[in-house]
Amino acid sequence: MSNFVFVIDTEKHPQDPIHPGQARRLLKKKEAAVYRGYPFTIILKREIPNPKAQPYQLKIDPGSRTTGISIVQGENVKSAGQKILSGEFHVIWGAELTHRGFQIKNDLRSRRAIRRNRRNRKTRYRQPPKHEWFRKGKKQPCPKRRRDGWLPPSLKSRVQNIMTWVDRIKRFVPITGISQELVRFDQRALVNSEISGVEYQQGELAGYEVREYLLEKWDRKCAYCGVTDTRLEVEHIHPRSKGGTNRVSNLALACHDCNQAKGNQNIKDFLSSKPDVLSRILQQAKQPLLDAAAVNSTRWVLFEKLKSTNLPVETGTGGRTKYNRIRLNLFKTHWLDAACVGGVNNLRVLTTQPLLIAAKGWGTRQMCTPDKHGFPKSHRTRSKAFFGFQTGDMVRAVLPSGKFAGTHVGRLTVRSSGVFEMRTPFGKVSPVRYKYCKAIHRNDGYMYAFSTNV
């Protein structure tokens, strides 16, 4: 089943999302019109003065590459002849937002290398930034002043992408609260495993935080042989029978064969013939929890941004999310992980086709394209739109003949000749002539598709 459809009235006030079949009936009766293609939203041709909306929770699972987003509706379910049962939640909308932080980092690094190369050749070019100037009479460069809360562009784009979609969803859905996976691991619980009064330390969540952290720290593979895609066991580097502790600095992941082969041997004896592996494991085991703090850096900034929406913000950890997903027997996907963030009782998934969103940016302001040496290779035209289309538009193209004959939906790359290219989830389609294209969503910096894993 597809995502539920967002609805607004003629005054653009958000209403309850509806089933796709109900949206088709409203469009067929001409009681509503399509307002937006992605996310699909219809606008009613009448005003609803006093809407009675259900509570909706927007749940977010931030990630470095992909962020999961889900909308969960909480309502009372009434069975035939039975009393009202509370605590059942419905997942009515899901999306996976792919970030472009690594692309931004690579682009900035390439630009910096080109500029530095041209400066070294004393080619005419702009001066370096002020923080690279040398103070008069001193050999140290001027320090670069950064305001509090500064993030590099590659990390800042992740936060801005998520906030963009939080603001968009709030315009079309009466959101009553936000849930965010604030940290991947509870670092305080990892350092001190004897914390009292914490549910996951004394209840069913015991061990989930530690295992999740170890999976991330050891790259989800055996520390000794490097095998992947197998069942991994928690291994004590210094055996407990010889005084080893349960601290995470003494824990690693090992496959069943390596775990049995090592037994209670000292790791130096077990890896005496593999000094490189021994050195790597000992060095990696001593890594502090600063790695987890670095992963969580953008999440704290995002948390402050979410609080500024004036909506109640619920937080959860990655261990709790994993526990909820396994308990509810759900697949491992980003949007279902988002649905499992925070407190979850019973969860019913009413959609199986999440919206796939890929951040593409708004293009570049460069007037010419440089080659690998930094010299101009080609100049860009001043016009951005040709034949009513511009790069980034989502269109539906019906090609009558040729290798790609058929109907395609994707993102355009326009040219002045009228022969375009299209990017679809299945690859590139070219050539696409403008007369076969129909715009379904204008460029907003993102590319859209729907998951085929139904």
N, C-alpha and C positions, 0 to 999 in steps of 0.2 A: 504494500500500500504506500502511496505517496504521502509526503508531508501534508498536514492540514493547511488550509488556505487562510491567510490573514484577511481581516475584514475591517474596513473603516466606513463610517457613515458619511453623508454629504458634507458634514462639517469637519471631516477628517478626524473624528474621535475614534479611538480603537475599540473594537468589539471582540466578542469571543471568536477565536478561530473556528472554522467549520470544516466538515468533511469535504473532500474534493467533489464527491457526487452532488452534494448540496450546492456547492459553488457552481457546478455546471448547470444545475436547474435554474439558479438565479440569473446566470448569464443568458441562458436560452429564453427565459421569460422577459429579458431585458429589464429586470429589476435592479441590475448591477452592471458595472462595466469594469474592464481590467484597468487597474491603476498602476501596477508595477509588475515587471516580469520576474525579477529576482530580488528578494523573495517574492513569490507569487502573491499578489495582493489585489483584492477587488474592492471597489467603492460602491456603496449602496446609493440609490437615487432618492433616498429619503433620509430624514434626520431621526435619530433615536434619542429622545430627550433624557430619559432616566434609565440608562443601561444597567442591567444587573449582571455583571461579569463574574466569572469564576476566578478563584485565586490561581495565578500562574507564577511559577518559579523559573527563572532563567539560570541555568547551570552551566558553568564554564570549567573546562579542564585545560589550563594553559600548557603549552609545550614549546620547545625551542624551534621545531619545524612545523608542527601541526597542532592546532587548538581545536578541541571538541566543544561544541555548543549544543545544548538541548533545552527545550521548553517542556516543562513537566506541569501538568494540570492536576491539582489535588481536589478531589470531590468525594462526596459520599455516594456509595454504590448501594442501591436498594434492590435486594433480590425478591423474587415473586413470593409473597406470603411470609417473608422473613423481615426481621428488624433491619434497620439501616446499619450497614457495616462501614466503618470509617477507616481511614488510613491507607486507601488504595490510590496510587498515583498513576497517571497516564502520560506516557511520552508521546506528544503529538507533533513534535517538530525537531529535526536534528540537522546539524551541519558540521562540516569539517573545514576549518580555515587554514590554508597553507600559507606560511609566511615567506617573505623574500629577504630575510635578514642576511643570509649567507651571500646572496647575490649583491646586496648593498655593500657588504664588507669587501667582496672581491672587486666591485666597481671602484670603490674609494681607493683601494690598494693599487689598482691599475692606474687610476688617474694620478695618484701621488708619485708612482714610479715614472710616468711619462713626464710630469712637470719637473721632477728632480733631474731626470736625464737631460732635459732641455736646458735647465739652469747650469748643469755641469759643462755643457757644450757652449755656454754663454750665448745661447740663442735668445732672441728677443722674446721675453715672456714676462708675466706678472711677477711681482716680488713675492717672496715667501711670506707666510702668515707672520703676524707680529710676534708670536711666542717663539719663533725661530730666529728672530733678530738677536744679535749680540749687543749686550749693553756696552755703552761707550766706556772704554778703559777696563772692561772686565771680560773674562773668557767664558763665563757662563751665559747661556741663553736666558732670555726673559722667561719667567715661569708663566705657564698658561693658566689663566684664572677660569675656573669652572664653578658655576653656581651649585648650590646644594641640590641633590637629587638628579644631577646630570647623568645621562645615559648616552652611550655611543649610538650613532644612527641605526646600526644594525639591531640593537636591542630596543631602541625607542620605537622603531617601526612595528615591532610585535605588539607593544602596548597600544599604540595608536590604531592598529588594525582591529584589535579586540574591542576597543572603546567605540570605534566607528560602528561596529555591528551591534554593540549594546544599545547605542543611541538609535539605530535604525529599527531594531526590534521593539524598543520602547514606543516608537511612533505608531506601530501597527498592532501591538498586543498589550493589553492592560497588565503589565508585569507588576507583581506585588512584592517580590523579593528576588535576591540574587544569591546564588551559591557558587563559591570559588574554591578550587583545590589550591590552597595557599602555599603549601610546601609538599614536596615529594615525600619527605620523611620528617618525623618528629625528632629533631636533633637532640632535644633535652632528654627524651626517653632513650635514645641510643647511647648517650653518654652515661646516663644513670638508669640502669634497668630495674632499680628497686624503688622507683617512684610509687608512692602509695596514693590511693584515691583516684587513679586514672583508669577509665573503663577498659581501654585496650591492653593495659598491663595486667589486669586481673580477670578479664572476661574472655570472650571468644576472639578478640582481636590480638591476643598475645602472640608475638612472633611475626605478625604481618609487616610491621614497620621495619624490623631488622632484615627480613628476607627481601623486601623491596629495595632497601638500601644496598644490600649485598649484590643483588642482580644488577643494579646500576653501576656499582663500584667495579665489579669484575666483568663488565661487558657481556653478561649473560652467557659465559662460557667457562669451561673448567680451567681453574688456575694452573693446573699441572700439565695437562696435555692439550688444552685449547679447543677441545671438541665443543661443538654447538648443537642446538636442536636435539637435546637429550635431557633426561631428568637429572637435575643438579641437586646435590646434597650439601648441607652446611658442614664445613670441615673446620676443625680446630687446628690452627697452624702449630701451636705448641700444645701437645696433648693434655687433656684435663687430668689424666692419670699421673702426669708428671708436673702438676702445678699450674697448668694453663687455665685461663679464665674465660668467661663468656662475653667479654668486651668485644665490640665490633672490630677493634684493631687486631684481635686474635682470631678472627673468623674469615673464612674464604669459601668459595664454591668449588666443588669437585664432582666429577662424574662418579658413578657407583664403583667402577673398576679402580679408579685412582684412590678413592676413599678407602676401599678395602685393602688395596696394596700398601698404602701408607700405614694404616692401623694406628698404633700408638708410638710409631717411630719419631725420632727427632727429625725435623724437616731438613736439617743439614746432612743427616745420614741418608735420608730418603732420596735427596737430590744431589748426592755427592758427585755423580757423574754428569750432572747438568748444572754447572755453576752459573750460566747465564740465566736459566729459569729461576734458580734460587735467589739470585740478586734481584731479579725483577719482582718476584713475589714478596720478598722482605721489604723492598722499597715501596711497593704499592700498598702493602698492609699498613705501613706507617703513615700513609696519607691521612691527614686529619679530616674533620667534617667540613672543612672550608670548601671542598668541591660541591657539597650539597648546598652550601650557602650561596655559591656562585650561580648554581642552577636556579635558585629561588630569588635572585636579585630582581628580576623584572616582575615577579609575582607580588612582591611587596609594593612596588610602584603601582602595579595594576590594582592592588587592594585599596590603596589610597584614592585612586581614580574612581573606583566603583563606589566608595563611600560618598564621593561628591555627587552621586546621582540622587541622594536623599532617599534611597531605598535600603531596607535592612539587608545586610550582607552576612550570609552564613559562610563559614570556612570549614574546610576539612583537609585531611592529609591523604597522601597517595596510598598509604596502607589501608585506611578506611575505605577508600574508593575500590581498591582491589578486593577487599573483604566483601563489600556489598555486591560487586559484580559476580564473584564466585558463588556467593550465597544465593543470588537470584538466577544463576545458570545462564548468564548472558555472554555473547561473543566479545572478544577483545577488539574493540574499535574505539576510536577517539570520542565519537559522539555518544556511545553507550557508556563510556567511562565518565563523561560529563554528567549523564543522567544519574550516575551512582555517587556523585559527589555529596558529601554531607550526610545528614540523617535520612535514611530511606527505609521504609517498611515493606510494603508490597508495591511492585512496579510492573505495569502492563505496557508493553511497547505497541503503539498503534500505528507506527510508521516503519517502513523497511527501506525507504529510498531517501537517505539524507542528501542535502544539498552540498555539493563539493565546491568550495570557494578558494580560488588561488589569487593571491595578491600579485598584481602585475605592475603597479605604479601608473603614473600619468605620462610616462614618456620621458624624454630628455630635453634639456634646453640648449644642448650643443648645436651650433650652427654648421659644424662640419665634423665629419668622422675621421679620427686620426688612425694612422697605421701603428704597427707595433713600436716604431721609433718615435712616435709623437708628431709626425708631420701630417698635414691635412690630406686626406685621401678622397673624400667626396663631400660636397656641400648639400645641405638640406634645403628643401623648398620652404618658403614662408607660409604657404597654405597648408593647413592641416586636414581639411575636408575636401573630398572629391566625389562628385556625383551624389551628394547627400549623405556620404558615409565618412567616418574617420576611424583611424586605428584604435582598436579597443571595443568597437561596437559588437554586440552579440546579435547575430543575424541568422535567419533561416534561408538557406540557398537550395533551390530545386534545380539541379543540373540535368538537362535533357539528354545529354550524350557524353561520351568520352569515358576515360578510365574511372572517374568518380561520379558517374551518373547515379542520380538518386537525390534524396533529401538529406541535408547536413545542417547541423546547428553548431556554431562555434564563434570564435573571436576573430575579427578581421584585421588584416594588415593591408592598408589601402595604398594605391599608387595612382599617379596622375593619368596613366594610360587607361584606367578603368578595368584593368585585369588585376584582381586582388588575390591574396592568399588567405586561407582560413586555418585556424588551429582548433582542432576538436579533441575530445578525450581519446580518440583512436589514432591521432596523428595529424599530419598536415594534408590539406586539400588544396590543390592548385592545378590549373588556374580556375578562378571563380570570377565571372564577369558580373559587373554591378547590376545589370538588368535582371539577373536571376536572384538577387538578394532582397530580403525583406527584414527591416530592423525589428527586433523584438526587445532590445534593451540597449540604451545608449551607454557609451563608455563611462564607467565610474571607478576605474582603477582595478577592477577584479574580473576574473574569468570564472564562468559558472558551468557546472555539469551536474549530473545526477549519478549516484552510485549504481553500478550494475550488479552489485552483490545483493540480490534480493532474496 
